[in-house]
Amino acid sequence: MSIILGIESSCDDTSAAVIADGVLKSNVIASQKVHEMYGGVVPELASRAHQQNILPVVSEAMRQAGISKDQLTAIAYTRGPGLLGSLLVGTSFAKGLAIGLNIPLIDVNHLAAHALSHFVKETPDDEVPEFPYMCLLISGGNSQIILVKSATEMEIVGKTIDDAAGEAFDKCAKVMGLPYPGGPHIDRLAAEGNPDAFHFARPNIPGLDYSFSGLKTSFLYTLRNGLAENPDFIEENKADLAASLQKAIIDILLKKLEKAVKIYHPRQIAIGGGVSANSGVRNAIAQFCKKRHIQAWIPKRSFTTDNAAMVAIAGTMRFDENYKSDLGLPPYSKTTI
Ligand code: KG4
């Protein structure tokens, strides 16, 4: 029996969630619009916005859950990786609350939380994966293939050597003149375009690691050459460009996943992270798994981007193993799982 408050502040979303006895009671997210005009997250502005948002977001999560502070069993929070200034806000808040209420504090790794997001139950009967499973974690900062052996034991077997899949979406969208973050805009445009209209370079690197920088350059050259001949090239081809870009990103993701499946023979594959909200990615993974008789775990869209529900469930799983953090733990900006 536990009632865990989760707090997430690793990048530009301030979020708080309550999980009671393993079931989600609330998940409140305040996304920061201030970064849109800069075409990317400005760390200093993100920390300031977290500072403004954190108290109202936590209060709202508690209100929606119908839980009072003195009913909480423990506080789980994202310790890292992420933007240090942003992490400091959530970390300090979580520590202060845990000390004030005299309850345990549980630090959670943001990437592990994404990989465990499939354990968030909205009703007690919701199905969850069985350990071990393979997770394709694709977000704005990471592209990894992870073997999830338990709630606390994970092995990264492939990762990006340059950009993450989300960065590939966002940076290519930016050069097309689309707002930040570009991933959802590419997703929408791609639905109306021809994925075979343009061909962009695919990387050829050994092992299970990803690379997206060559694709980005190839995309940029296509735009540059097209614009040299026709100033309206982007406007006239935006749906085809988006569909062809999305297809290239999916091809790159699946090629390494297929390699990983041949090595590790997983019976279940889960996807997580912001890019797992992409319609093309979701369909492709579902088909990939179906063809190979692998069970696919595709998260609800609300659990793909940064959210505290995944932090609360990862914290619950650690709490169930009697884990408790030292109050002196500092946040970290970079780490593996
Ligand atoms: O996991 P996440 O919220 O946080 C970070 O890693 O920062 O992922 C954000 C990323 C962004 O790159 C965004 O463009 C991408 O997820 N994203 C999408 C979609 N929704 C969010 N990419 C493609 N299609 C989408 N529908």
Boltz pocket constraint, residues with backbone or C-beta under 6 A from the ligand:
constraints:
  - pocket:
      binder: B
      contacts: [[A, 11], [A, 138], [A, 139], [A, 140], [A, 141], [A, 142], [A, 165], [A, 166], [A, 167], [A, 169], [A, 170], [A, 181], [A, 182], [A, 183], [A, 184], [A, 187], [A, 273], [A, 274], [A, 275], [A, 276], [A, 277], [A, 278], [A, 279], [A, 304], [A, 305], [A, 306]]
      max_distance: 6.0
